[in-house]
Structures are given as C-alpha cells and as structure tokens.
Amino acid sequence: MQLVYCRDIAEYVRCAGAIGRLLIRHGKLSVILDSNGPVPGLAGIFSRARGRKYFKGPHRPRLADLTDTELVLYGP
C-alpha cells in the first residue's frame, strides 16, 4: 500500500495503528510513504535508494502529496 496524500504526516502517525490493523485484516502488511528521513513514531525502514521525487519550478512539493507524480498516474 502507498500513502498518496495526507495533509500532514503527524496526522498519519496519529492514526497509523488503526490504519495498520484495518489493512492487516485485508492482507496488506506495509505502507510506503513519502519522507525525507525516518518518521518519529512509526516503526519501519527508511531507504534513500528508491522513490526519488523530481520536480520542476521554484516550489518543492509537500511531503505526502504524491497526487500528481508519475508513480500514481502511471503505476509502478
């Protein structure tokens, strides 16, 4: 599973336990999310090797907003 949009990572961290329990009941064991480093409050693995996000223009896209990225538009 991939977190495509969230207004604030802290909101996801607050609800991650409930979301995780729901996803496990549906056979999904992990969630990939956009971050610049390990996220405090979440257990998991951080890797810089995958998921680089390139952008054009003066404003960097917000974290956890992948709505207009090629991964979401075209799939993995």
Secondary structure, DSSP 8 states (H G I E B T S, - for coil): -B--B-S-HHHHHHHHHHHHHHHHHTT----B---SS--TT--S---SSS------SSS---TTB-TTSHHHHH--
